[in-house]
Amino acid sequence: MKKDTIILGVIGSDCHSVGNKILELVFSSEGFHVVNLGVMVSQQEFVNAAIETNAKAILVSSLYGHGEIDCQGFRDLCIEKGLDQIILYVGGNLVVGKKPFSVVEEKFKKMGFDRVFPPDVDLKKVAELLRQDIKEKFGQEAAAEEKQPDASPKKHSAAN
Amino acid sequence: MIKNEKIDQKEFLEIRKEVLKTWPTGQKVSIEEGIRYHRTLPEEKRFSLAMLKAQKSRKTLLQPRAGVALIDDHIKLLRYLETEGEADLLPTTIDAYTRQNRYEEAEKGIEKSKQAGTSMLNGFPAVNYGVEGCRRVVESVSRPVQVRHGTPDARLLAEITLAAGFTSFEGGGISYNIPYAKRVPVEKSLRDWQYVDRLVGIYEENGVRINREPFGPLTGTLVPPCISIAVGIIEGLLAIKQGVKSITLGYGQGGNIIQDVAAISALRELAEEYFRQEGYDDIELTTVFHQWMGGFPEDEAKAFSVIALGAIVARLSGAEKVIVKSPHEAMGIPTKEANAQGLRATRQAISMVEDQVILKPEDLKTEVDLIKAEVRCLMNKVYELGHGDVAAGTVAAFEAGVLDIPFAPSLYNHGKIIPMRDNEGFIRIFNKGNLPLSEEIMAYHRQRLQERAQAEGRAISFEMVTDDIYAISKGKLVGRPR
């Protein structure tokens, strides 16, 4: 079965690199094709990579507190560039200061993120949720792709 | 090719003209006026003096990290840390946009913070506020203030904050590039930091002593002591060449008490040795110990315990300064109350061990000797690659992976070494990448790691590394299998 492609990266001027390297490791071992953009990634770079690799989801990390500013308009940009279906996750220390997670979650869901995670989330659970979400959103399409396994294999290695 | 040579005055002024143009507030910077202002500062607001006094009286000074977007709030925050937190030294932590020279975004962050009535930036955007705004900060407090950041190109930030009256400046060409940036060549950041150090040298030559502090912890994630120490020594040597006289070298707590105390001993002794070897015997050298820089437990009670251990080890190591964490560390930037709590917890722990014996190097001989031997392997190769020049050698060393910082974001870092903890929690090196460590040293590391593998009944694997990274936030030092 073909692996689903997902985009990873740390948004904005954030250079927290440790968690990013671990996310890559975990999601790869969970069977995803991971395109890791590393740290300090702009919204545009995320979107371009998703288009180039035909990705099903973008997983945005932010650890340094500027997440709220950096993530504004992310969903709009995706729609503008034709990524109507793309799944958007965001996780980390998303705002400045200690705030109840429910407040943070609501804020980022309003901004168009499908799921919002705190920094200590169990990554295997996130992988499970991601599989479910992909199935729900892309179920039929994915099935169609499976029938023609070599329809676009080259696309997937574009960003490697 | 870059050389470890003093930038000449003409060249400095040419670069300076360009640097000051990069944001409007740069036009108002005058080194002469800055020097005049520094001369009016009372003794208790001078950083280098405070460090020297701490050394002479064998004290460990406490310093938090703190910075918010709006000046008045920032002043309130520092005053609170001064009074409620009883901080000995104050910081001004710079926001992440400014660190990447994105002053326009910092400007937006200031606006959004005004609208929101709370800080939307993770630090103080000093460049946007200019000399005048920054000086208000210095004027509003009664202790020395240091600029703490993570800026690969900090030339404008240094011009503004030093002219404003800040008396210490953190960072260096390696330690503020490799762990803090993605695409900045090592040679570029080394040159930009030679400029910062030359600027400090100019103040020095005019009777104003500014303290400089290379950032010891690097990525704060399983960094073997030899790497952190070699980087600190190199940045110290580069700073001295530009005329810096007051240097505080840093190290981030690794977690094993013996290794941490040994590391500070080795750092101090080796730095003195290398500084003398390059012909300098008039340097005011002090050390700083950073409380645990990795992931923290979310439970504040547990976080206080991590803070207290850091405080105790800082004291046992004899470091002149400790950088203090807060119980909010797991969630990001603390409130002022939490920040002051971290300071008070640290004070209590330090006070209780203060009069006790500081562990002596002879107690820790095996570990000190090991670290020293490792640092010498690294430094010898750096000098060799640079044909005797430490700046050229550093650039070549990063290209070759001879210097390699684990988990760093920079594309100019090999990222090939794999560190992990041994059975007693010492940070050891499993895969040395291209680090020029001798076979004898590596055999010792492998032997110690093998002990852990045996104890845990599993083979040495990358899984141990991820387990180790999250161990402290989950309540343990060594990441054992569940």
Interface residues (C-beta under 8 A of the other chain):
Chain A: G12 S13 D14 C15 H16 S17 V18 N20 K21 I22 L25 G38 V39 M40 L63 Y64 G65 H66 E68 I69 N93 V95 V96 G97 K98 P119 D120
Chain B: D95 A96 Y97 R99 Q100 R102 E105 K108 G109 K112 T118 S119 M120 L121 N122 G150 P179 Y180 A181 K182 T219 T221 E298 H328 A330 M331 G332 I333 P334 T335 A338 F407 A408 P409 F462 T466 I469 S473
